[in-house]
């Protein structure tokens, strides 16, 4: 029986399903040094964003056949090196999509309707109704960078709120986007200057690192709002701090950070930011889909029923 290492919390039902074919060890919260020490014993490793499967780890993992990433992002796996080592990598690109899209709207509503401030002031015994005048989503122009599965769900939800939706994605299927009412822009500065609110749904790659920085914030409308539930590092946090402090960007909601689990203390302390600890995929339904999509890929790979 092959040995399988799980480095992060997975749904119990999924772990039970895996036990039919694998000898399982669960060890969470490991450092890279600890992972390197124990990984030589395993043919399969299942991770979230907690562990990095880089060249050093793969060189140590002499039996490794499969890396399973419970989630969409693969920036913590060296895919090119995995190919050279003959290691198959699976992820679950669509399992979290609905959960992330719904969080975007939860953050959006909280930013525009001052929900966080309303709760805090009430709990302090204050009746701050005059200071909590908000804005409606209806009629606002939402910009979506990255029109993949999550971006399309966000667009459909936005249309239900009667928002205008602009998309920016050089690889998108323009015909499909027209069907859901998204106008695709090809000029980034024109796109940024036309929107009230920006949400990002792109992976972190060499090309997208600091996709939003000083020049991009300058191209946005004064008082625009930003939501990032994509990947830490696609937004330059120092540039965002400057834009928020100056009021160029009125408010932001950030779920993903350049350094995790630590987050930018200076940025998250600003009054016009909502900070959350990478909870985009943290719904019970998404976690179950994640695990069982991954199990199907692994079972298919090995020919298991």
LINZI-V397373 format. One record per residue. N is the residue number from 0. RES is the residue in three letters. SS is DSSP state (H for helix, E for strand, - for the rest). BURIAL is + if it has 9 or more other C-alpha atoms within 8 Angstrom, else -. D_FIRST is the distance of its C-alpha to the first C-alpha in Angstrom with 2 decimals. Layout:
# LINZI-V397373
((N:RES:SS:BURIAL:D_FIRST) (N:RES:SS:BURIAL:D_FIRST))
This chain:
# LINZI-V397373
((0:UNK:-:-:0.00) (1:UNK:E:+:3.79) (2:UNK:E:+:6.55) (3:UNK:E:+:9.49) (4:UNK:E:+:13.00) (5:UNK:E:+:15.82) (6:UNK:-:+:19.26) (7:UNK:-:+:21.58) (8:UNK:-:-:22.32) (9:UNK:-:-:20.73) (10:UNK:-:+:21.75) (11:UNK:H:-:20.19) (12:UNK:H:-:19.84) (13:UNK:H:+:17.71) (14:UNK:H:+:15.37) (15:UNK:H:-:15.16) (16:UNK:H:-:14.38) (17:UNK:H:+:11.45) (18:UNK:-:+:9.94) (19:UNK:-:-:9.56) (20:UNK:-:-:6.64) (21:UNK:E:+:5.69) (22:UNK:E:+:6.30) (23:UNK:E:+:9.87) (24:UNK:E:-:12.83) (25:UNK:E:-:16.22) (26:UNK:-:+:19.01) (27:UNK:-:-:22.11) (28:UNK:-:-:25.42) (29:UNK:-:+:24.30) (30:UNK:-:-:26.70) (31:UNK:H:+:25.85) (32:UNK:H:-:26.09) (33:UNK:H:-:23.54) (34:UNK:H:+:21.12) (35:UNK:H:+:21.75) (36:UNK:H:-:21.10) (37:UNK:H:-:17.60) (38:UNK:H:+:16.21) (39:UNK:H:+:15.50) (40:UNK:H:+:12.23) (41:UNK:-:+:10.75) (42:UNK:-:+:9.99) (43:UNK:E:+:11.40) (44:UNK:E:+:14.41) (45:UNK:E:+:16.49) (46:UNK:E:+:20.13) (47:UNK:-:+:23.59) (48:UNK:-:-:26.76) (49:UNK:-:-:25.95) (50:UNK:-:+:24.20) (51:UNK:-:+:25.29) (52:UNK:E:+:22.93) (53:UNK:-:+:25.64) (54:UNK:H:-:26.05) (55:UNK:H:-:25.76) (56:UNK:H:+:22.43) (57:UNK:H:+:21.03) (58:UNK:H:-:22.48) (59:UNK:H:+:20.73) (60:UNK:-:+:17.31) (61:UNK:-:-:16.69) (62:UNK:-:-:13.07) (63:UNK:-:+:13.93) (64:UNK:-:+:13.59) (65:UNK:E:+:14.54) (66:UNK:E:+:17.03) (67:UNK:E:+:17.80) (68:UNK:E:+:21.27) (69:UNK:-:+:22.17) (70:UNK:-:+:25.77) (71:UNK:-:+:28.07) (72:UNK:-:+:29.08) (73:UNK:-:-:27.38) (74:UNK:-:-:29.93) (75:UNK:-:+:27.45) (76:UNK:E:-:25.23) (77:UNK:-:+:26.73) (78:UNK:H:-:26.18) (79:UNK:H:-:28.10) (80:UNK:H:+:26.27) (81:UNK:H:+:22.88) (82:UNK:H:+:24.22) (83:UNK:H:-:25.19) (84:UNK:H:-:21.76) (85:UNK:-:-:20.11) (86:UNK:-:+:18.38) (87:UNK:E:+:18.45) (88:UNK:E:+:20.10) (89:UNK:E:+:20.37) (90:UNK:E:+:22.87) (91:UNK:-:+:24.64) (92:UNK:-:+:28.25) (93:UNK:-:-:29.91) (94:UNK:-:+:28.12) (95:UNK:-:+:30.44) (96:UNK:H:+:33.57) (97:UNK:H:+:35.48) (98:UNK:H:+:34.85) (99:UNK:H:+:36.15) (100:UNK:H:+:39.12) (101:UNK:H:+:40.12) (102:UNK:H:+:40.01) (103:UNK:H:+:42.33) (104:UNK:H:-:44.84) (105:UNK:H:-:44.53) (106:UNK:H:+:45.40) (107:UNK:H:+:48.07) (108:UNK:H:+:49.81) (109:UNK:H:+:49.63) (110:UNK:H:+:51.24) (111:UNK:H:+:53.99) (112:UNK:H:+:54.79) (113:UNK:-:+:54.55) (114:UNK:H:+:52.21) (115:UNK:H:-:50.92) (116:UNK:H:-:54.52) (117:UNK:H:+:55.70) (118:UNK:H:-:53.16) (119:UNK:H:-:53.90) (120:UNK:H:+:57.66) (121:UNK:H:+:57.63) (122:UNK:H:-:55.67) (123:UNK:-:-:58.33) (124:UNK:-:-:60.98) (125:UNK:-:-:62.29) (126:UNK:-:-:63.38) (127:UNK:-:+:62.82) (128:UNK:H:-:63.25) (129:UNK:H:-:65.85) (130:UNK:H:-:63.54) (131:UNK:-:+:60.55) (132:UNK:-:-:61.91) (133:UNK:-:-:59.00) (134:UNK:-:-:58.53) (135:UNK:-:-:57.16) (136:UNK:-:+:54.44) (137:UNK:-:-:56.54) (138:UNK:-:-:58.26) (139:UNK:-:+:56.36) (140:UNK:E:+:54.82) (141:UNK:E:+:51.11) (142:UNK:E:+:49.65) (143:UNK:E:+:45.98) (144:UNK:E:+:44.47) (145:UNK:-:+:41.39) (146:UNK:-:+:41.63) (147:UNK:-:-:38.01) (148:UNK:H:-:36.36) (149:UNK:H:+:37.23) (150:UNK:H:+:40.67) (151:UNK:H:+:41.46) (152:UNK:H:+:40.57) (153:UNK:H:+:42.77) (154:UNK:H:+:45.52) (155:UNK:H:+:45.47) (156:UNK:H:-:45.73) (157:UNK:H:+:48.55) (158:UNK:H:+:50.45) (159:UNK:H:-:50.29) (160:UNK:-:-:52.07) (161:UNK:-:+:54.58) (162:UNK:-:+:53.77) (163:UNK:E:+:54.45) (164:UNK:E:+:51.29) (165:UNK:E:+:51.21) (166:UNK:E:+:48.14) (167:UNK:E:+:47.45) (168:UNK:-:+:44.68) (169:UNK:-:-:45.37) (170:UNK:-:-:42.43) (171:UNK:-:+:43.16) (172:UNK:-:-:44.09) (173:UNK:H:-:47.73) (174:UNK:H:-:48.25) (175:UNK:H:-:45.43) (176:UNK:H:+:46.73) (177:UNK:H:+:50.23) (178:UNK:H:-:48.99) (179:UNK:-:-:47.89) (180:UNK:-:-:51.03) (181:UNK:-:+:49.90) (182:UNK:E:+:52.32) (183:UNK:E:+:50.54) (184:UNK:E:+:52.28) (185:UNK:-:-:51.98) (186:UNK:-:-:54.04) (187:UNK:H:-:52.22) (188:UNK:H:+:55.42) (189:UNK:H:-:56.99) (190:UNK:H:+:53.91) (191:UNK:H:+:53.83) (192:UNK:H:+:57.56) (193:UNK:-:+:57.45) (194:UNK:-:+:55.00) (195:UNK:-:+:55.38) (196:UNK:E:+:51.72) (197:UNK:E:+:48.79) (198:UNK:E:+:45.08) (199:UNK:E:+:42.43) (200:UNK:-:+:39.26) (201:UNK:-:+:38.17) (202:UNK:-:+:35.24) (203:UNK:-:+:35.94) (204:UNK:-:-:36.39) (205:UNK:-:-:38.87) (206:UNK:-:-:41.32) (207:UNK:-:+:41.04) (208:UNK:-:+:41.06) (209:UNK:-:+:44.28) (210:UNK:-:+:44.97) (211:UNK:E:+:47.43) (212:UNK:-:+:49.69) (213:UNK:H:+:53.41) (214:UNK:H:-:54.68) (215:UNK:H:+:52.65) (216:UNK:H:+:53.78) (217:UNK:H:-:57.33) (218:UNK:H:+:57.03) (219:UNK:-:+:56.11) (220:UNK:-:+:58.78) (221:UNK:-:-:60.19) (222:UNK:-:+:58.56) (223:UNK:E:+:55.40) (224:UNK:E:+:52.19) (225:UNK:E:+:48.67) (226:UNK:E:+:45.25) (227:UNK:E:+:42.09) (228:UNK:-:+:38.77) (229:UNK:-:+:37.23) (230:UNK:-:+:36.17) (231:UNK:-:+:37.72) (232:UNK:-:+:39.68) (233:UNK:-:+:41.06) (234:UNK:E:+:44.05) (235:UNK:-:+:46.04) (236:UNK:H:+:46.29) (237:UNK:H:-:49.44) (238:UNK:H:+:51.17) (239:UNK:H:+:50.17) (240:UNK:H:+:51.60) (241:UNK:H:-:54.86) (242:UNK:H:+:55.01) (243:UNK:H:+:54.43) (244:UNK:H:-:56.87) (245:UNK:H:-:59.55) (246:UNK:-:+:59.11) (247:UNK:-:+:58.37) (248:UNK:E:+:55.14) (249:UNK:E:+:56.13) (250:UNK:E:+:52.74) (251:UNK:E:+:49.01) (252:UNK:E:+:45.77) (253:UNK:E:+:42.86) (254:UNK:-:+:39.27) (255:UNK:-:+:37.65) (256:UNK:-:+:38.74) (257:UNK:-:+:38.90) (258:UNK:-:-:37.39) (259:UNK:-:-:34.87) (260:UNK:-:-:34.59) (261:UNK:-:-:38.07) (262:UNK:-:+:40.61) (263:UNK:-:+:44.06) (264:UNK:H:-:46.28) (265:UNK:H:-:49.48) (266:UNK:H:+:48.42) (267:UNK:H:+:46.98) (268:UNK:-:-:50.14) (269:UNK:-:+:52.38) (270:UNK:-:-:53.92) (271:UNK:-:-:53.35) (272:UNK:E:+:49.57) (273:UNK:E:+:46.86) (274:UNK:E:-:43.76) (275:UNK:-:+:40.32) (276:UNK:-:-:36.96) (277:UNK:-:+:34.92) (278:UNK:-:-:34.59) (279:UNK:-:+:34.83) (280:UNK:-:+:31.40) (281:UNK:-:-:31.66) (282:UNK:-:-:32.19) (283:UNK:H:-:30.05) (284:UNK:H:-:30.01) (285:UNK:H:+:29.03) (286:UNK:H:+:26.13) (287:UNK:H:+:24.70) (288:UNK:H:+:25.36) (289:UNK:H:+:23.80) (290:UNK:H:+:20.42) (291:UNK:H:+:20.26) (292:UNK:H:+:21.61) (293:UNK:H:+:18.88) (294:UNK:H:+:16.12) (295:UNK:H:-:17.89) (296:UNK:H:+:17.99) (297:UNK:H:+:14.30) (298:UNK:H:+:13.45) (299:UNK:H:+:16.30) (300:UNK:H:-:15.14) (301:UNK:H:-:11.85) (302:UNK:-:-:13.73) (303:UNK:-:-:12.11) (304:UNK:-:-:14.71))
